[in-house]
Amino acid sequence: MTKYYYECNLDKQLIINSFNKMSSFILGNNLELIEAFKKEFNRRVEMIRIYPNGKETKTLNYKRPGRCFKKNDKIYIEMWGYKNVFEKQYDWLEYQGIHEFTHCFIDILSELKNKVIVKNNIYLSNNMGLIAEKDENGNLINQHYYGKLFNETMIDLICIMINNGQIDKILNTNYVNWHIKVNKTSYLKFTTITRLFIASFANTSINYQKIYQKGFSIFNGKVNDFLYGIIFNPLYIDEKFDFFMGNGAYRLFCEQLDRLFINNLNAKKIDSNEVKEIFNIIEEFFYKRINYYLENKLIEDKILEEIIKNYKIVKKQFIAEYF
């Protein structure tokens, strides 16, 4: 059973609101599914601790005011809360709460469908929305997992879609046009990379906003393979990408992306030379996928035309932003 520690009633409400908003957005209005998830949440999440705003600990500081992490297969969330904070920072706190809860949700949901696959003698498994690379003894290979850029930018996109309420606007326009209330994070400048990749995985031309308004989840596998995979099964993304690009291609692609991500976190603008190869890889994947669907008549021509049209809209923004 999850243990809760907080400083005031506003902190308690932050926890409740973050959970409810996340469960509704990711799981839809399926009350039975939400209740089942709550039980799994209470089993897996060991502790949620909300500290007074500004209190520095061994793990929390002004650069990292919140975090979600695993220890002994249990999940922990810790972050700053409302005590000692100015009212103008309330929007930021709500955003931060949803961000940490998203990490938690992604871990629980992806591990419900956890499996291990072997590629190039490397054991791959889901881990907190990323893909863990392990040897045959279960030891992590190199430094960590792969998919860091997609994981963090997607969590930011989810937080903004929840707070902004305009899903299609967020997925189909550049972040400078979102007019978000919270402070811009260092991840936002990478979101157009993620948005183009999302567009390249679309399965339908359906309006995301309408899906959500009808009480369904936009992370349904029938809608978009990437959106489904990032929440429920990152290995599914790996599988779909490698089908068109070759065995191990997604791992190598994410290594490129994660280097770009780490090297440019503090940069005002990403160097166009660094992102050009990434753009070419997404382009190649998208048109291989489209041609495969055309040749095998897997999607109606009208829907494919809409998918291509939407992809080109985001592609134009990509070129304008990075080139």
C-alpha positions in Angstrom: 0.0 0.0 0.0 1.3 3.4 -1.0 2.6 5.7 1.8 1.9 9.4 1.5 3.8 12.3 3.1 2.8 15.9 2.4 2.9 19.3 4.2 -0.5 20.8 3.5 -4.0 20.1 2.0 -2.9 21.7 -1.3 -0.2 19.0 -1.6 -2.8 16.3 -0.9 -5.0 17.8 -3.7 -2.0 17.9 -6.0 -1.6 14.2 -5.6 -5.3 13.5 -6.2 -5.5 15.8 -9.2 -2.3 14.5 -10.8 -3.5 10.9 -10.5 -7.1 11.6 -11.8 -5.9 13.7 -14.7 -3.4 11.1 -15.8 -5.7 8.1 -15.4 -8.5 9.9 -17.4 -6.1 11.0 -20.2 -4.2 7.8 -20.6 -6.9 5.2 -19.8 -10.0 7.1 -21.0 -13.3 7.1 -19.0 -13.3 3.3 -18.5 -14.0 3.2 -14.8 -13.4 -0.5 -14.5 -10.0 -0.1 -16.1 -9.1 2.9 -13.8 -10.1 0.9 -10.7 -7.9 -2.0 -11.8 -5.1 0.3 -12.4 -5.5 1.9 -8.9 -5.0 -1.5 -7.3 -1.8 -2.0 -9.3 -0.7 1.6 -8.5 -1.1 0.9 -4.8 0.8 -2.3 -5.1 3.8 -0.9 -7.0 4.2 2.6 -5.7 5.9 2.5 -2.3 5.9 6.1 -1.4 4.9 9.6 -2.5 6.6 12.4 -0.6 5.9 16.1 -1.1 8.5 18.5 0.4 8.1 22.2 1.2 9.0 24.2 -1.9 12.7 25.0 -2.0 13.8 22.4 0.4 17.0 20.8 -0.9 17.7 17.2 -0.2 20.3 14.7 -1.5 18.2 14.2 -4.6 16.1 17.4 -4.9 17.3 20.9 -5.8 16.4 23.8 -8.0 17.6 22.0 -11.1 15.6 18.9 -10.2 12.6 19.8 -8.0 10.9 16.4 -8.6 11.7 12.8 -9.6 10.2 9.4 -10.0 12.5 6.4 -9.5 12.6 2.7 -8.8 14.3 0.8 -6.0 13.9 -2.9 -5.4 11.1 -3.0 -8.0 9.1 -0.4 -6.1 8.3 3.1 -7.4 9.0 6.3 -5.4 7.8 9.9 -6.2 9.3 12.9 -4.5 8.9 16.5 -5.3 8.4 20.0 -4.0 4.9 21.1 -3.1 2.9 24.2 -2.2 4.3 25.1 1.2 6.5 28.3 0.9 5.5 28.8 -2.8 4.1 31.9 -4.4 0.6 31.7 -6.0 2.0 32.6 -9.4 4.0 29.2 -9.3 0.8 27.1 -8.8 0.5 26.3 -12.5 4.1 25.1 -12.6 3.6 22.9 -9.5 0.5 21.3 -11.2 2.6 20.7 -14.3 5.4 19.2 -12.2 3.1 16.9 -10.4 1.6 15.5 -13.6 5.1 15.1 -15.0 6.3 12.8 -12.2 3.0 10.9 -12.2 3.4 10.3 -15.9 6.8 8.6 -15.3 5.1 6.4 -12.8 2.1 5.5 -15.0 4.4 4.7 -17.9 6.4 2.3 -15.8 3.4 0.5 -14.4 1.6 0.2 -17.7 4.6 -0.8 -19.8 5.6 -3.5 -17.3 2.1 -5.0 -17.3 2.9 -6.1 -20.9 6.6 -6.7 -20.1 8.5 -9.2 -22.1 12.1 -9.8 -23.1 13.3 -10.0 -26.6 16.8 -10.8 -27.8 18.5 -8.8 -30.6 22.1 -9.0 -31.5 22.7 -11.0 -28.3 21.3 -8.2 -26.2 18.3 -8.7 -24.0 15.8 -5.9 -24.3 12.9 -5.2 -21.9 10.6 -2.4 -20.9 11.7 -0.1 -18.2 9.8 3.1 -17.2 9.0 4.0 -20.8 12.5 3.2 -22.0 14.1 0.0 -23.3 16.6 -1.6 -21.0 19.7 -3.3 -22.6 20.9 -6.2 -20.6 23.3 -9.1 -20.9 22.3 -12.7 -20.4 22.8 -12.3 -16.6 20.5 -9.3 -16.4 23.2 -6.7 -16.0 22.7 -3.3 -17.8 24.9 -2.8 -20.8 26.9 0.4 -21.0 25.3 3.3 -19.1 21.6 3.0 -19.2 18.5 2.4 -21.4 17.6 3.9 -24.7 14.8 6.1 -25.7 15.5 9.0 -23.3 14.7 11.8 -25.7 11.4 10.3 -26.6 10.5 9.4 -23.0 11.1 12.9 -21.6 9.7 14.9 -24.5 6.6 12.7 -24.6 6.0 13.2 -20.9 6.2 17.0 -21.5 3.8 16.7 -24.4 1.4 14.7 -22.3 1.6 17.3 -19.5 1.0 20.2 -21.9 -1.9 18.4 -23.7 -3.6 17.8 -20.3 -3.1 21.4 -19.0 -3.7 23.1 -22.4 -6.7 20.9 -23.4 -5.9 21.2 -27.1 -4.4 17.9 -28.1 -4.3 18.4 -31.9 -2.8 21.9 -31.5 0.0 20.5 -29.4 0.8 17.6 -31.7 0.5 19.6 -34.9 2.1 23.0 -34.1 5.5 24.2 -32.9 5.9 24.8 -29.1 6.4 28.5 -29.5 2.7 28.7 -30.5 1.3 26.7 -27.5 1.2 29.7 -25.1 1.7 27.4 -22.1 1.4 28.9 -18.6 4.3 27.0 -17.0 8.0 27.8 -17.4 9.4 26.3 -20.6 11.5 23.2 -19.8 14.8 22.4 -21.5 13.0 19.5 -23.3 10.6 21.6 -25.4 13.1 22.4 -28.1 13.3 18.6 -28.9 9.5 18.1 -29.1 9.3 18.7 -32.9 11.6 15.7 -33.4 9.2 13.6 -31.3 6.1 15.1 -33.0 7.5 14.3 -36.5 8.2 10.7 -35.3 4.6 10.5 -33.9 3.3 11.7 -37.3 5.3 9.0 -39.1 3.6 6.3 -37.0 0.0 7.4 -37.6 -2.5 4.6 -38.4 -5.5 6.9 -39.1 -6.5 10.5 -39.9 -8.9 10.7 -37.0 -9.0 13.8 -34.8 -7.2 13.2 -31.5 -9.3 15.8 -29.7 -12.6 14.1 -30.7 -11.2 10.7 -29.4 -10.5 12.2 -26.0 -13.8 14.1 -25.8 -15.7 10.9 -26.4 -14.0 9.4 -23.4 -11.4 7.2 -25.2 -7.7 7.2 -25.0 -5.5 8.6 -27.8 -3.0 5.9 -26.8 -5.1 3.2 -28.3 -3.0 1.0 -30.6 -5.4 1.5 -33.5 -4.7 5.3 -33.6 -0.9 5.6 -33.6 1.7 2.9 -33.0 4.2 5.2 -31.3 1.6 6.7 -28.9 0.5 3.2 -28.0 4.1 2.0 -27.6 5.5 4.8 -25.5 2.9 4.2 -22.8 2.2 0.5 -23.0 5.1 -1.2 -24.6 8.3 0.6 -25.9 9.4 -2.7 -27.4 6.4 -2.4 -29.8 8.0 0.7 -31.2 11.3 -1.1 -31.6 9.6 -3.9 -33.4 7.7 -1.7 -35.8 10.7 0.5 -36.6 13.1 -2.4 -37.2 10.5 -4.1 -39.5 11.2 -1.4 -42.0 14.7 -0.2 -41.1 16.5 -3.4 -40.2 17.4 -5.4 -37.1 18.8 -3.1 -34.3 17.9 0.1 -36.2 15.8 1.6 -33.5 18.4 1.1 -30.8 21.1 2.8 -33.0 18.6 5.6 -33.9 17.8 6.2 -30.2 21.5 6.3 -29.3 21.9 9.1 -31.8 18.9 10.9 -30.4 20.0 10.5 -26.8 23.4 11.9 -27.6 21.8 14.9 -29.2 19.5 15.2 -26.2 22.2 15.2 -23.6 24.6 17.4 -25.6 22.0 20.1 -26.4 20.0 20.3 -23.1 21.5 23.7 -22.3 21.7 24.9 -25.9 19.3 27.7 -27.1 19.1 26.1 -30.5 20.1 22.7 -31.8 22.8 22.7 -34.5 21.1 21.8 -37.8 24.1 19.6 -38.8 23.4 17.4 -35.8 19.7 16.9 -36.6 20.0 16.5 -40.4 20.8 12.7 -40.2 18.0 12.2 -37.7 15.6 13.9 -40.1 16.7 11.7 -43.0 16.1 8.5 -40.9 12.6 9.6 -40.0 11.9 10.4 -43.6 13.2 7.1 -44.8 11.1 5.2 -42.2 7.9 7.1 -43.0 8.0 6.6 -46.8 9.0 2.9 -46.4 6.0 2.5 -44.1 3.6 4.4 -46.5 4.8 2.4 -49.5 4.3 -0.9 -47.7 0.8 0.0 -46.8 0.1 1.1 -50.4 1.5 -2.0 -51.9 -0.4 -4.3 -49.6 -3.6 -2.2 -49.5 -3.6 -2.2 -45.7 -5.0 1.4 -45.3 -7.6 3.1 -47.5 -6.1 5.6 -50.0 -8.1 8.5 -48.5 -6.7 7.8 -45.0 -3.2 7.5 -46.3 -3.5 10.8 -48.1 -4.5 12.4 -44.8 -1.6 10.7 -42.9 0.8 12.1 -45.5 -0.7 15.5 -45.4 -0.4 15.7 -41.6 3.1 14.4 -41.7 4.1 17.1 -44.2 2.6 19.8 -41.9 4.9 18.7 -39.1 7.8 18.2 -41.4 7.5 21.8 -42.6 7.7 22.9 -39.0 10.7 20.6 -38.4 12.6 22.2 -41.3 11.8 25.7 -40.2 12.8 25.1 -36.6 16.0 23.1 -37.1 17.3 24.1 -40.5 
